[in-house]
Amino acid sequence: MFKRVLLADDDEAVRALVKATLNDTKRWQIIEARNGLEALGLAKSEKPDLIILDVSMPYLNGFEVCRQLKDNPETRGISILLVTGFPKDEHMERVRQVGANGYLSKPFSVADLLIKVEDALEP
């Protein structure tokens, strides 16, 4: 049985890289969003198992999307992996405050991405 993964990033190249990495359809079904508002709407309507959420996006940033989803009883249980190009130390407190399940720094390796996705999807 596959897991549904919402990939939210305004950078098409990053979405393509992550999608290619996770493109094992026996394990994951990928849903894509190009900005924070789209990510929020798709998270509510599609109820993915995991959201890979870029911090810096138009309309709503990843922190705000994460906070809203974690504050909503209908979406609170969705695992969220925040992704950013900023240094890890700069955002760790905020990652905890908004309730994200994990954090990944850009640039990231394929191996790091797969490890973080597997960790976030563990029951």
C-alpha positions as CSV (number, residue, x, y, z in Angstrom):
1,M,0.0,0.0,0.0
2,F,1.4,3.4,-1.0
3,K,1.6,6.5,1.1
4,R,0.4,9.9,-0.1
5,V,3.1,12.6,-0.1
6,L,2.3,16.3,-0.7
7,L,5.3,18.0,-2.0
8,A,5.1,21.8,-1.6
9,D,7.8,24.0,-3.0
10,D,7.7,27.0,-5.3
11,D,10.9,25.9,-7.1
12,E,10.1,23.6,-9.9
13,A,13.6,22.1,-10.0
14,V,13.4,21.1,-6.4
15,R,9.9,19.6,-6.9
16,A,11.3,17.6,-9.9
17,L,14.3,16.4,-7.9
18,V,12.2,15.2,-5.0
19,K,9.5,13.7,-7.2
20,A,12.2,11.8,-9.2
21,T,13.7,10.6,-5.9
22,L,10.4,9.4,-4.5
23,N,9.0,8.1,-7.8
24,D,8.5,4.6,-6.7
25,T,4.7,4.3,-7.2
26,K,4.5,1.2,-5.2
27,R,5.5,3.2,-2.1
28,W,4.5,6.8,-2.6
29,Q,1.9,8.8,-4.5
30,I,3.1,12.4,-5.0
31,I,0.8,15.4,-5.0
32,E,2.4,18.8,-5.9
33,A,1.8,22.3,-4.7
34,R,3.6,25.5,-5.9
35,N,2.8,27.8,-3.0
36,G,1.6,27.9,0.6
37,L,-2.1,28.5,-0.1
38,E,-2.2,25.6,-2.6
39,A,-0.4,23.4,0.0
40,L,-2.9,24.3,2.7
41,G,-5.9,23.6,0.4
42,L,-4.5,20.3,-0.8
43,A,-3.5,19.1,2.7
44,K,-7.1,19.7,3.8
45,S,-8.7,18.1,0.8
46,E,-6.3,15.2,0.1
47,K,-5.2,14.3,3.7
48,P,-1.7,13.1,2.7
49,D,0.4,10.9,5.0
50,L,3.3,13.3,4.7
51,I,3.9,16.9,3.6
52,I,7.4,17.9,2.4
53,L,7.0,21.7,2.9
54,D,9.4,24.4,1.8
55,V,9.7,27.2,4.3
56,S,10.1,30.0,1.8
57,M,7.0,30.1,-0.5
58,P,4.7,32.7,-1.8
59,Y,1.3,33.6,-0.2
60,L,1.9,31.6,3.0
61,N,5.3,30.5,4.2
62,G,5.9,26.9,5.3
63,F,5.9,27.8,9.0
64,E,2.4,29.3,8.7
65,V,1.1,26.4,6.7
66,C,2.5,24.0,9.3
67,R,1.0,25.9,12.2
68,Q,-2.4,26.1,10.6
69,L,-2.4,22.4,9.8
70,K,-1.2,21.4,13.3
71,D,-3.8,23.7,14.9
72,N,-6.7,22.0,12.9
73,P,-8.0,18.7,14.4
74,E,-8.7,17.4,10.9
75,T,-5.1,17.8,9.7
76,R,-3.1,17.7,13.0
77,G,-2.0,14.0,12.4
78,I,-0.3,14.6,9.1
79,S,3.4,14.3,9.3
80,I,5.2,17.5,8.1
81,L,8.9,17.7,7.0
82,L,10.0,21.3,6.7
83,V,12.7,22.1,4.1
84,T,14.8,25.3,4.0
85,G,17.9,26.7,2.6
86,F,18.6,28.7,5.7
87,P,21.1,27.4,8.3
88,K,19.6,24.8,10.6
89,D,20.3,26.7,13.8
90,E,18.3,29.7,12.5
91,H,15.0,27.8,12.4
92,M,15.1,25.0,14.9
93,E,13.1,26.8,17.6
94,R,10.5,27.8,15.1
95,V,10.3,24.2,13.7
96,R,9.5,23.0,17.2
97,Q,7.0,25.9,17.8
98,V,4.9,25.1,14.7
99,G,4.9,21.3,15.4
100,A,6.8,20.0,12.4
101,N,7.8,16.3,12.6
102,G,11.2,16.9,11.0
103,Y,13.5,19.3,9.2
104,L,15.7,19.0,6.1
105,S,18.3,21.6,5.0
106,K,18.9,22.5,1.4
107,P,21.0,21.4,-0.4
108,F,20.2,17.8,0.7
109,S,21.3,14.5,-0.6
110,V,19.0,11.9,-2.0
111,A,20.0,9.6,0.9
112,D,19.1,12.3,3.5
113,L,15.8,12.9,1.8
114,L,14.9,9.2,1.9
115,I,15.9,8.8,5.5
116,K,13.8,11.8,6.6
117,V,10.8,10.6,4.6
118,E,11.0,7.1,6.0
119,D,11.4,8.6,9.6
120,A,8.4,10.9,9.1
121,L,6.2,8.1,7.8
122,E,7.1,5.6,10.6
123,P,4.0,4.7,12.7
